[in-house]
Amino acid sequence: MTRVVVKVGGAVASTVAGQITDLATHCCEVVAVHGAGPQISSEMRLLGLPVEFVGGRRVTTAAGLDVVRESFAAVNASLCRAIGPRAAPLFGDEIGLVARQVLELGLVGDPEPCRPAPIEAALAAGLIPVVAPLAAGPLNVNADEAASALAIGLEAEKILFLTDVPGLLLEGAVVPSIDAGEAQGLLDAGELEGGIVPKLQAAICAAKLGVRAEIGETAVLA
């Protein structure tokens, strides 16, 4: 059976449950990994906490990590409700998601490919794991990077990034496909900024290791 990892952006988490269940209904094992970026930033501002990003990744303090967990919990519960009874809520730090701490970003980790047993058990039971991207520590992990690491570790055939933009935009137009080497060149040259940076880097990593990667309408080719 085809195995697919779907990364769901926090901005679209409430609207993509139908796409996830459609995939799961049509002979796919589906693992959903969600973010909560807008929700985290909004809550941090309300609490007077600084909102800071470096290379598209959130700088996370101990106080910020509490907000991250609460926001992930809210998005996870909402997405699971929308998916229905097949949804299996999971938190990465509770199921063995491992990451190397990135000290300059605080309590943030670079995730390593892994194959958590609770995800495999949920898939074997016909469920849809819905994973919040925290790693043991706990550490905050960028959801794009967590999805890529899981796609590699779980030997998924495909990783889909569902986001509020149509794909990789260059000069105002969506790029239908891009070679991983060319995409890396854009990143190295600083041609891109914001949330597309970790998203594209995650897609490149997955593509290079044999996982088909699509960001919206853009295919990232090995």
N, C-alpha and C positions, 0 to 999 in steps of 0.2 A: 504494500500500500504506500502511495506517495506520502511523504512526510514534509510538511510545510511549517515554517516559523513565520508568524505574522507580527510585525512590530507596529503597535498602535500608538500614534502620537496622542498626548494628553488633550490636544485641541479637538480631536475627532473621536475620542473614546466613546462618546455617547451615540455616535451615528454609524458605527461600522460593525455592530454585532451581526447584522444580517449577512454581511460579506463573510464573516468568520464562520457562521453556521452553514452558509451555502457551501463553503469549501469543505467543511467537516461532513456534510451530507453527501458530497460527490466524491466518495472514495479517497479522502485525504485524512491523514492524521494531522491535526492542527494544534500548534502551541502558540498561544498569544502572549506577547510581552508588551506591556504598556508603559507609557510615560505618564507624567503629570505636570509637565513644565509650567503651563499657564496657572494651574491651581497652586503650585508651590510658590511661584513668584508673587501671586496675588496675596497669599496668606503671609508671606514674609514681609511684604510691604505693610500690611495691616499691623503686624507686630513690631514694625520699626527695625527689622533686620535687613542688612545690606543684601542686594541682589547683584551678584557679580559672576560674570562668565569669562573663561579663558579658553579660546579655541572652541567655543560652542559648548563647553562643559561647565557645570555649575560649581563654583567655589562653595564648599560646605563646611560650616562650623558645627560644633556639638549642638548648639541651639537650632541651627538650620536643619540638622539631621532629624530632629524631632518633628519639624514641620514636613520634611520630606516623607517620613514614615506615615504621618497622619494623612497627607495628601495621597500617597500611594494607596493607603487603605481605603480611602473614599472612592478613588477611581476604580480600584480593583473590585470593590463591592458593586459599584454601579455597572461596570462592564459585565460582571458575572450575572447580575440580575437581567441585563439585556440579552445575554446569550441564552439564559435559561438553565434548566436542571442539569444539562451536560457540563456546565462550567465547574472547574475545580480550582478554587482560589489558592495560590501558593505565593509565599514570600521567599525571595532568593536566599536570604541569609538563614532561613530555616530549612532549606532543602539542599544546601551544599554548594551554592554558587560561590566560587573562589575568585578573588581579585587581589592584585598587587596595589598597595596604597600609593597614591600619587601625592606626595607630601606637600608639594607647592599648591595643591588644590584643597588641602585639609583632609576631611574624612571622605575621600573619594578614591575609587579603585578602578584599575584597568582589569576587566574580567578575563579569565582564562577559559578556553574551551572546556566544557565539562558535560557530563551525561547524568544529571541527578536522577536517582532511583525513583523519587516520588513522581517525577514527570513521566518516566517510562511506565510506572504503575498506573497512572491516570490514563495514559494513552491505551494501555492494554485493556482497561476497563471501558473503553469507548468514550472517555470523557475529553474535554477540551481544557488543558491546563492554562490558567490565566496567571501569569507570573509578574510580580512586582520586582523591579530590578534593584534589589539591595544585595550586597554580598556579605559574607561572614566578616565580622568585625564589631559592629556592622559598618559597612561602607556604602556610600551612595555611588551607584554605577549609572552611567549614561545608558538610557534604555536602548538606543541604537546599537551600542557596543555589546550590551548584554544579549540582545537578540542575535547578533552575529556570532558571539561566543557559543551560545546554545545551539544555533543552527549547525555550526561546525562540529561541536561535541556530540550532538544527537544525530549527525550524519543526515541532515535534512537535504532533500532535493532542491528546495527553493526557500528563499527568504524574501518576503514582501514587506516593504515599508509603506504603511498607509499613513498619509500625512495631509495637512491642509494646503499643500502646494501640489501642482500637477506633476512635478518631477524636477529634474535638474534644469535650471533656467540659465541659458547663456545668451546674452544680448536680448533678453526679453522673450526668448522662444524656448519651448521645451525641447530638450535633446532626446530623441527616441532611443538612442543607444550610445554608449561610450566605452572605449577600451579601458581596462583597469589602469594601464600604464599612463594613458592620456589623462585620466581622472586624477591619478596621483600627481602628475605634473601640474595640474591646476591647483591642487592643494599646496604643493611645495612652493609654488610661485606666489601664493597668497592671493590668488584670483577670486577666492570664495570666502565668505564669512557667515557667521551665525550658525543656526541649527543644521544647515546643509553640510557643514564641515564634518562633524562626527558621523552623520548619516552616510555620507559618501565614503568616508574612511572605513566604516563598518561594512558597507557593501563591497568595497575593494577587497577587504580581508576575506570575506566569505567567498567571493568570486574566485579569488586566487587559490582557494582550497576546495574548489569543486562544487560550491553551492550557487545555484542560479540566483542572481540578485536583481531585484527590481525596486526602484524608488518611484512610486507613482507610475507614470508612463515611461520612465527611463530605465532601460536595461543596462546593467553594468557587466561588461563582458570580460572574461579572463584573458 
